Amino acid sequence: MVAPRLVLVLGDQLSEEISALCAADKARDIVVMAEVAGETEYVPHHPKKIALVLAAMRHFAASLEADGWTVAYTKLDDPGNSGTIPGELLRRAEAHGASDVIATSPGEWRLITALEEMPLKVHLLADDRFIASLDEFDAWAEGRKELRMEYFYRQMRRKTGLMMEGDDPAGGKWNFDHDNRKPAQADMLRSAPMQFTPDDVTENVLQLVEGRFASNFGTLRPFHFAVTRGQALRALDHFVKYLLEGFGDYQDAMLQDDAFLHHSLLSPYMNLGLLNPLEVCQRVEQAWKEGKVPINAAEGFIRQIIGWREYVRGLYFREGPDYTTRNVLGHDRALPAMYWGEETRMNCMAHAIGQTESEGYAHHIQRLMVTGNFALLVGIAPAEVHEWYLSVYIDAFEWVEAPNTIGMSQWADGGIIASKPYVSSGNYINKMSDYCGSCAYSVEDKTGPDACPFNTLYWHFLDRHRDRFEGNHRMGMIYRSWDKMNEDKRKTMLQTADAILQKLDDGETV
């Protein structure tokens, strides 16, 4: 009798088309799925994130069993749970007399290393849910002086044919981002992302998470995320029908009383495997072809997936396991307590972090230009910022989170991703949000105790990193503006920023 092989399916690989399942024999092999402490606790994940992954895993395991697969499933509170993925594979191998493991390559170096070091024979297969293979990305990147996403995106457009007219982009332009920067207006009639009522399986998970992760940052209930492919497809349909039309115009906008605006909240489902990124893009393209959404909305959304999402994955694996330790700017300040929900007088930070705590979600501008901008301006250690983003966001898995944080947000990789650091004064936040009007600080003031901290921290950052950025062709005008300021004004601004930084170091409320 031929011994069975173990088929590992991780919590972010919940697709029947995953390469490990495609290579397995349903009649012979045993699917191994495991909820383990090693994955739920390596960073203090948001309770909603833990619940989403575990509930989706349990539903997916049930669908595999209904399809005829033999599934060896370990729950987090099962007696004998070894606490790690390798430990569970060894346990199942001993129980079933197996020595071979088929696995789709994980999305982070930590788990890849753990599987490669196992005493079992582990066959790591490429994760082909992505549009570009890692080899294809490397071939594109090889020999390029700058690895800019825009040019990779064009290659993906040509490969997929999405929004193409022969060899040319639809509408005559590759990128309609210029049209996608409108500040939002409050609109009580705007639809919300689709919500789902937890079934018994999900409710059991919620109770488990409540009991085990009550001290983690984040609110568990209410919990309304999709946990099956069928639900995720309904969420996609809802987004395309009700929200996509305004996505382009308002994707960068922020409102205090509207956490989601026109955003899809589909990234968790794509990252878990419940939705295929290409099917999502094709659905969006179809809505544009049918005249239901404008070209800037469809192109802007598709670019985020076949452009940015694919691009950051390629960079994460190309740069190697040490990428999360990069710190080109030498920043070493500790993450302020406000990031974990402690008091802050800054209304934008309070809302972005408060929304993160309650929803496990904040959209890309809240992450980049509010919490990320502040972290970069005050010089927080990039590793701490990285761990925070990985912990608190429901769609955060290292392959996608680390490049966005280390590269795009904190410029800790020295400009591999971003040609200049994404920093701004309070003016940008005021333009794109309604945060500033009810803030304890004045966005109009440039100095003094009531001045918006972003205003002086912005110039402090540029001043202390002048040697590095003055020659940047995109920043020369900024430094010329700084040099034209009155010397006393410059001195006062730097002193005001120093006082803010000292408050942070002393653990005082900012």
FIZA-223104 format. One record per residue (C-alpha): residue in one letter; z, x, y. Coordinates in pm, whole numbers, padded with zeros to 5 digits. Each point is the difference from the previous one (the first is absolute). Layout:
REM residues N
NODE  resn      up    east   north
NODE     A       Z       X       Y
...
***
This chain:
REM residues 510
NODE  resn      up    east   north
NODE     M   00000   00000   00000
NODE     V  -00099   00136   00341
NODE     A   00295   00044   00234
NODE     P  -00007  -00206   00317
NODE     R  -00043   00157   00340
NODE     L   00219  -00089   00293
NODE     V  -00181  -00140   00305
NODE     L   00203   00052   00315
NODE     V  -00042  -00258   00276
NODE     L   00195   00075   00317
NODE     G   00124  -00251   00253
NODE     D  -00286   00070   00241
NODE     Q  -00268  -00019  -00271
NODE     L   00006  -00373  -00071
NODE     S  -00368  -00050  -00072
NODE     E  -00167  -00090  -00329
NODE     E  -00282   00236   00102
NODE     I   00230   00302   00035
NODE     S  -00150   00301  -00180
NODE     A   00289   00036  -00248
NODE     L  -00044  -00356  -00127
NODE     C  -00378   00037  -00011
NODE     A   00039   00309  -00223
NODE     A   00254  -00163  -00233
NODE     D  -00036  -00202  -00319
NODE     K   00168  -00339   00030
NODE     A   00036  -00029  -00377
NODE     R   00163   00339  -00043
NODE     D   00166   00128   00315
NODE     I   00325  -00095   00174
NODE     V   00024  -00057   00374
NODE     V   00313   00152   00151
NODE     M   00136  -00142   00324
NODE     A   00343   00090   00132
NODE     E   00226  -00088   00289
NODE     V   00205   00317   00048
NODE     A   00260   00132   00242
NODE     G  -00208   00313   00055
NODE     E  -00265  -00211   00175
NODE     T   00224  -00251   00176
NODE     E   00241   00260   00138
NODE     Y  -00188   00324   00084
NODE     V  -00001  -00132   00357
NODE     P   00204  -00300   00120
NODE     H  -00282  -00254  -00029
NODE     H   00008  -00325   00193
NODE     P   00133  -00277  -00229
NODE     K  -00316  -00206   00054
NODE     K  -00209   00294  -00119
NODE     I   00207   00044  -00317
NODE     A  -00015  -00373  -00068
NODE     L  -00376  -00017   00055
NODE     V  -00075   00285  -00238
NODE     L   00234  -00121  -00275
NODE     A  -00107  -00364   00023
NODE     A  -00368   00095  -00003
NODE     M   00061   00230  -00299
NODE     R   00169  -00275  -00200
NODE     H  -00277  -00249   00072
NODE     F  -00268   00256  -00086
NODE     A   00172   00090  -00329
NODE     A   00005  -00370  -00092
NODE     S  -00373  -00030   00075
NODE     L  -00074   00303  -00220
NODE     E   00199  -00148  -00287
NODE     A  -00183  -00330   00040
NODE     D  -00324   00196  -00026
NODE     G   00102   00152  -00333
NODE     W   00152   00333   00103
NODE     T   00323   00130  -00151
NODE     V   00227   00082   00293
NODE     A   00319   00205  -00023
NODE     Y   00173  -00105   00321
NODE     T   00326   00142   00132
NODE     K   00196  -00194   00261
NODE     L   00215   00181   00252
NODE     D   00323  -00133  -00149
NODE     D  -00097   00037  -00367
NODE     P   00253   00186  -00218
NODE     G  -00140   00338  -00097
NODE     N  -00224   00028   00307
NODE     S  -00043   00375   00045
NODE     G  -00052  -00030   00377
NODE     T  -00331   00189   00022
NODE     I  -00365  -00053  -00092
NODE     P  -00011   00309  -00227
NODE     G   00325  -00111  -00163
NODE     E  -00142  -00342  -00080
NODE     L  -00319   00150  -00144
NODE     L   00207   00226  -00225
NODE     R   00211  -00294  -00110
NODE     R  -00304  -00209  -00087
NODE     A  -00175   00294  -00168
NODE     E   00296   00047  -00234
NODE     A   00022  -00372  -00074
NODE     H  -00370  -00037  -00083
NODE     G  -00085   00341  -00144
NODE     A  -00237   00080   00285
NODE     S  -00085   00341   00139
NODE     D  -00288  -00079   00238
NODE     V   00022  -00170   00338
NODE     I  -00290  -00144   00199
NODE     A   00080  -00026   00370
NODE     T  -00185  -00061   00322
NODE     S   00087   00283   00235
NODE     P   00291  -00102   00228
NODE     G  -00029  -00022   00377
NODE     E   00246   00277   00079
NODE     W   00050   00358  -00104
NODE     R   00361  -00059  -00107
NODE     L  -00100  -00224  -00292
NODE     I  -00311   00199  -00090
NODE     T   00217   00309  -00047
NODE     A   00256  -00195  -00204
NODE     L  -00269  -00127  -00239
NODE     E  -00171   00339  -00033
NODE     E   00330   00162  -00101
NODE     M   00071  -00244  -00283
NODE     P   00012   00118  -00363
NODE     L  -00242  -00281  -00092
NODE     K  -00377   00035   00027
NODE     V  -00075  -00184   00325
NODE     H  -00360  -00083   00081
NODE     L  -00020  -00053   00377
NODE     L  -00304  -00204   00098
NODE     A  -00142  -00036   00349
NODE     D   00106  -00302   00200
NODE     D  -00339  -00160   00049
NODE     R   00122  -00297   00204
NODE     F  -00106   00196   00307
NODE     I  -00350   00010   00145
NODE     A  -00009   00379   00031
NODE     S   00115   00222  -00285
NODE     L   00211   00300   00091
NODE     D  -00290   00226  -00098
NODE     E  -00230  -00196   00229
NODE     F   00243   00037   00289
NODE     D   00036   00374  -00063
NODE     A  -00378   00037  -00005
NODE     W  -00020  -00177   00336
NODE     A   00282   00212   00146
NODE     E  -00116   00337  -00127
NODE     G  -00119   00229   00277
NODE     R   00076  -00241   00285
NODE     K   00181   00145   00298
NODE     E   00158  -00337   00080
NODE     L   00072  -00276  -00251
NODE     R  -00044  -00300   00228
NODE     M   00027  -00343  -00154
NODE     E  -00291  -00146   00195
NODE     Y  -00258   00211  -00184
NODE     F   00153  -00066  -00340
NODE     Y   00001  -00371   00083
NODE     R  -00372   00007   00066
NODE     Q  -00055   00153  -00342
NODE     M   00204  -00281  -00157
NODE     R  -00202  -00261   00189
NODE     R  -00320   00148  -00138
NODE     K   00146   00021  -00351
NODE     T   00122  -00358  -00011
NODE     G  -00274  -00155   00215
NODE     L   00265  -00195   00186
NODE     M  -00125  -00127   00337
NODE     M  -00315   00209  -00026
NODE     E  -00354  -00091   00100
NODE     G  -00202   00243  -00205
NODE     D   00112   00346   00108
NODE     D   00149  -00126   00326
NODE     P   00336  -00162   00076
NODE     A  -00003  -00371   00075
NODE     G   00003  -00068   00371
NODE     G  -00131   00346   00080
NODE     K   00341   00168   00005
NODE     W   00225   00145  -00268
NODE     N   00318  -00078   00185
NODE     F   00097  -00294   00223
NODE     D   00351   00125   00070
NODE     H  -00055  -00013   00375
NODE     D   00005  -00381  -00028
NODE     N   00325  -00002  -00198
NODE     R   00262   00078   00263
NODE     K   00088  -00330   00162
NODE     P   00365  -00073   00070
NODE     A   00113  -00315  -00178
NODE     Q   00092  -00323   00171
NODE     A   00274  -00216  -00149
NODE     D  -00163  -00273  -00210
NODE     M   00218  -00244  -00189
NODE     L  -00305  -00125  -00191
NODE     R  -00076   00335  -00162
NODE     S   00019  -00022  -00379
NODE     A   00240   00220  -00195
NODE     P  -00083   00199  -00313
NODE     M   00022  -00209  -00316
NODE     Q   00346  -00031  -00153
NODE     F   00101  -00069  -00360
NODE     T   00312  -00159  -00146
NODE     P   00170   00223  -00260
NODE     D  -00021  -00127  -00358
NODE     D   00269   00058  -00264
NODE     V  -00126   00349  -00083
NODE     T   00007   00107   00363
NODE     E   00335  -00169   00061
NODE     N   00154   00202  -00284
NODE     V  -00131   00316   00164
NODE     L   00142  -00105   00337
NODE     Q   00342  -00048  -00154
NODE     L  -00022   00342  -00168
NODE     V  -00097   00166   00331
NODE     E   00277  -00182   00185
NODE     G   00256   00132  -00242
NODE     R  -00126   00356  -00019
NODE     F  -00147   00083   00341
NODE     A   00215  -00200   00239
NODE     S   00079   00309   00209
NODE     N  -00365   00097   00055
NODE     F  -00147  -00044   00347
NODE     G  -00192  -00327   00011
NODE     T   00031  -00374  -00053
NODE     L  -00102  -00134  -00340
NODE     R  -00022  -00372   00067
NODE     P  -00202  -00196   00077
NODE     F  -00254   00157  -00237
NODE     H  -00351  -00146   00020
NODE     F  -00235   00273  -00127
NODE     A  -00270  -00050  -00261
NODE     V   00097   00142  -00339
NODE     T  -00309  -00083  -00208
NODE     R  -00370   00063   00037
NODE     G  -00064  -00372   00037
NODE     Q   00242  -00023   00290
NODE     A  -00143   00314   00160
NODE     L  -00349  -00150  -00015
NODE     R   00130  -00313   00173
NODE     A   00156   00222   00269
NODE     L  -00338   00169   00048
NODE     D  -00179  -00334   00034
NODE     H   00259  -00119   00252
NODE     F  -00037   00313   00213
NODE     V  -00379  -00018   00008
NODE     K   00001  -00371   00084
NODE     Y   00274  -00012   00262
NODE     L   00076   00347   00138
NODE     L  -00294   00239  -00037
NODE     E  -00188  -00142   00298
NODE     G   00260   00135   00243
NODE     F   00090   00314  -00195
NODE     G  -00235   00230   00189
NODE     D   00096  -00109   00349
NODE     Y   00375   00010  -00053
NODE     Q   00064   00255  -00275
NODE     D   00176   00238   00243
NODE     A   00205  -00266   00179
NODE     M   00375  -00057  -00036
NODE     L   00208  -00312   00071
NODE     Q   00376  -00037  -00021
NODE     D  -00009  -00340  -00167
NODE     D  -00301   00047  -00227
NODE     A   00047   00260  -00271
NODE     F  -00343  -00035  -00158
NODE     L  -00254  -00115   00264
NODE     H  -00343   00021  -00169
NODE     H   00092   00264  -00257
NODE     S  -00073  -00070  -00365
NODE     L   00307   00136  -00184
NODE     L  -00239   00080  -00285
NODE     S   00080   00373  -00016
NODE     P   00294  -00047  -00242
NODE     Y  -00225  -00190  -00239
NODE     M  -00275   00261   00012
NODE     N   00250   00282  -00041
NODE     L   00159  -00170  -00303
NODE     G  -00337  -00070  -00163
NODE     L   00004  -00380   00033
NODE     L  -00308   00016   00223
NODE     N  -00295   00237  -00023
NODE     P  -00086   00153   00339
NODE     L  -00372  -00048  -00045
NODE     E   00037  -00370  -00082
NODE     V   00211  -00043   00312
NODE     C  -00266   00166   00216
NODE     Q  -00279  -00200  -00160
NODE     R   00188  -00321   00072
NODE     V   00036   00102   00365
NODE     E  -00366   00101   00023
NODE     Q  -00104  -00336  -00142
NODE     A   00194  -00183   00269
NODE     W  -00183   00203   00264
NODE     K  -00339  -00063  -00163
NODE     E   00075  -00372   00005
NODE     G   00072   00018   00373
NODE     K   00366  -00090  -00038
NODE     V   00144   00316   00155
NODE     P  -00128   00241   00269
NODE     I  -00136   00342  -00091
NODE     N   00287   00191   00164
NODE     A   00255  -00183  -00218
NODE     A  -00186   00060  -00326
NODE     E  -00092   00361   00077
NODE     G   00349   00085   00126
NODE     F   00164  -00139  -00311
NODE     I  -00244   00161  -00243
NODE     R   00042   00335   00177
NODE     Q   00374  -00008  -00067
NODE     I  -00069  -00026  -00374
NODE     I  -00314   00192  -00093
NODE     G   00049   00240   00288
NODE     W   00365   00069   00072
NODE     R   00160  -00100  -00331
NODE     E  -00245   00206  -00206
NODE     Y   00012   00289   00244
NODE     V   00378   00046  -00001
NODE     R   00010  -00012  -00379
NODE     G  -00258   00274  -00022
NODE     L   00192   00214   00249
NODE     Y   00334  -00051  -00176
NODE     F  -00131   00138  -00327
NODE     R  -00218   00266   00162
NODE     E   00292   00143   00198
NODE     G   00228   00028  -00302
NODE     P   00366  -00059  -00088
NODE     D   00142   00182   00304
NODE     Y  -00165  -00234   00251
NODE     T   00318  -00199   00064
NODE     T   00182   00321   00102
NODE     R  -00242   00089   00282
NODE     N   00164   00048   00340
NODE     V  -00242   00184   00228
NODE     L   00187  -00097   00318
NODE     G   00335   00120  -00135
NODE     H   00178  -00330   00065
NODE     D   00350  -00019  -00147
NODE     R   00194  -00281   00171
NODE     A   00176  -00242  -00238
NODE     L  -00128  -00356  -00030
NODE     P   00200  -00211   00249
NODE     A   00219  -00279  -00135
NODE     M  -00212  -00259   00184
NODE     Y  -00262   00043  -00274
NODE     W   00252  -00143  -00246
NODE     G   00077  -00301   00216
NODE     E   00267   00137   00232
NODE     E  -00003  -00106   00364
NODE     T  -00268   00112   00244
NODE     R  -00066  -00110   00357
NODE     M  -00374   00055  -00048
NODE     N  -00146  -00345  -00060
NODE     C  -00321   00126  -00164
NODE     M   00195   00210  -00249
NODE     A   00250  -00280  -00065
NODE     H  -00281  -00246  -00078
NODE     A  -00212   00235  -00212
NODE     I   00300   00113  -00203
NODE     G   00158  -00345  -00014
NODE     Q  -00326  -00143  -00130
NODE     T  -00018   00281  -00254
NODE     E   00352  -00081  -00115
NODE     S  -00068  -00371  -00042
NODE     E  -00359   00009  -00130
NODE     G  -00053   00344  -00154
NODE     Y  -00306   00003   00223
NODE     A  -00126   00113   00339
NODE     H  -00366   00038   00085
NODE     H  -00173   00331   00063
NODE     I   00050   00013   00379
NODE     Q   00370  -00080  -00030
NODE     R   00027   00285  -00250
NODE     L  -00222   00247   00187
NODE     M   00064  -00070   00368
NODE     V   00359  -00125  -00002
NODE     T   00217   00144  -00280
NODE     G  -00235   00291  -00075
NODE     N  -00065   00079   00365
NODE     F   00373   00013   00074
NODE     A   00068   00220  -00303
NODE     L  -00269   00248   00107
NODE     L   00105   00007   00365
NODE     V   00365   00074  -00080
NODE     G  -00085   00250  -00274
NODE     I   00139  -00160  -00315
NODE     A  -00047   00207  -00316
NODE     P  -00325  -00127  -00158
NODE     A   00152  -00009  -00348
NODE     E   00263  -00244   00122
NODE     V  -00261  -00219   00168
NODE     H  -00208   00010  -00318
NODE     E   00294  -00106  -00217
NODE     W   00082  -00285   00237
NODE     Y  -00352  -00143  -00004
NODE     L  -00020   00040  -00378
NODE     S   00330  -00185  -00032
NODE     V  -00033  -00294   00234
NODE     Y  -00356  -00130  -00030
NODE     I  -00106  -00229  -00279
NODE     D  -00348   00155  -00024
NODE     A   00118   00363   00013
NODE     F  -00101   00220  -00293
NODE     E  -00014   00372   00059
NODE     W  -00376   00052  -00032
NODE     V  -00059  -00237   00293
NODE     E   00326   00036   00194
NODE     A   00031   00380   00019
NODE     P  -00333   00074   00173
NODE     N   00060  -00285   00243
NODE     T   00345   00137   00084
NODE     I  -00028   00379  -00035
NODE     G  -00354   00017   00137
NODE     M  -00087  -00298   00218
NODE     S   00343  -00088   00139
NODE     Q   00193   00328   00021
NODE     W  -00286   00255   00028
NODE     A   00202   00214  -00241
NODE     D  -00313   00111  -00187
NODE     G  -00138   00176   00308
NODE     G  -00286  -00239   00068
NODE     I  -00166  -00043  -00340
NODE     I  -00010  -00376   00054
NODE     A   00043  -00049   00375
NODE     S  -00178   00214   00258
NODE     K   00291  -00053   00241
NODE     P   00354  -00137  -00036
NODE     Y   00041  -00375   00036
NODE     V   00251  -00007   00284
NODE     S   00019  -00225   00302
NODE     S   00226  -00106   00284
NODE     G   00136  -00350   00029
NODE     N  -00318  -00117   00173
NODE     Y  -00189  -00034  -00329
NODE     I   00275  -00208  -00159
NODE     N   00021  -00216   00312
NODE     K  -00374  -00060  -00007
NODE     M  -00015  -00095  -00368
NODE     S   00322  -00202  -00032
NODE     D   00252  -00229   00164
NODE     Y   00287   00233  -00091
NODE     C   00057   00158   00340
NODE     G   00072  -00308   00208
NODE     S   00337  -00063  -00164
NODE     C   00100   00363  -00056
NODE     A   00316   00158   00141
NODE     Y  -00220   00283   00127
NODE     S  -00270  -00023   00265
NODE     V  -00347   00099  -00112
NODE     E  -00090   00047   00366
NODE     D   00269   00263   00061
NODE     K  -00090   00361  -00076
NODE     T   00341   00158   00057
NODE     G   00364  -00103   00013
NODE     P   00234  -00164  -00250
NODE     D  -00198  -00326  -00011
NODE     A  -00342   00161  -00052
NODE     C  -00181  -00082  -00324
NODE     P   00079   00290  -00235
NODE     F  -00365   00020  -00106
NODE     N  -00098   00091   00358
NODE     T   00200   00321   00025
NODE     L  -00002   00093  -00369
NODE     Y  -00381  -00005   00012
NODE     W  -00013   00273   00264
NODE     H   00285   00192  -00165
NODE     F  -00198   00012  -00325
NODE     L  -00315   00122   00176
NODE     D   00193   00259   00199
NODE     R   00182   00154  -00296
NODE     H  -00319   00012  -00210
NODE     R  -00230   00114   00282
NODE     D  -00106   00322  -00170
NODE     R  -00133  -00196  -00295
NODE     F  -00169  -00294   00172
NODE     E  -00117   00120   00341
NODE     G  -00327   00127  -00144
NODE     N  -00071  -00324  -00186
NODE     H  -00314  -00146   00153
NODE     R   00148  -00351  -00017
NODE     M   00320   00101   00182
NODE     G  -00108   00232   00279
NODE     M  -00014  -00281   00256
NODE     I   00355  -00107  -00090
NODE     Y   00133   00349   00072
NODE     R  -00191   00015   00327
NODE     S   00170  -00326   00102
NODE     W   00337   00152  -00088
NODE     D  -00072   00310   00205
NODE     K  -00094  -00210   00303
NODE     M   00339  -00169   00007
NODE     N   00260   00113   00249
NODE     E   00214   00275  -00152
NODE     D   00323  -00185   00073
NODE     K  -00138  -00311  -00169
NODE     R  -00093   00198  -00310
NODE     K   00345   00157  -00009
NODE     T   00172  -00338   00036
NODE     M  -00212  -00153  -00279
NODE     L   00084   00284  -00237
NODE     Q   00368  -00029   00086
NODE     T  -00009  -00374  -00064
NODE     A  -00162   00061  -00339
NODE     D   00256   00270  -00082
NODE     A   00277  -00250   00068
NODE     I  -00158  -00247  -00245
NODE     L  -00033   00267  -00267
NODE     Q   00362   00103   00052
NODE     K   00107  -00362  -00045
NODE     L  -00188  -00013  -00330
NODE     D   00163   00325  -00116
NODE     D   00342  -00135   00093
NODE     G  -00060  -00322  -00194
NODE     E   00007  -00215   00313
NODE     T  -00205  -00315   00045
NODE     V  -00336   00049   00170
***
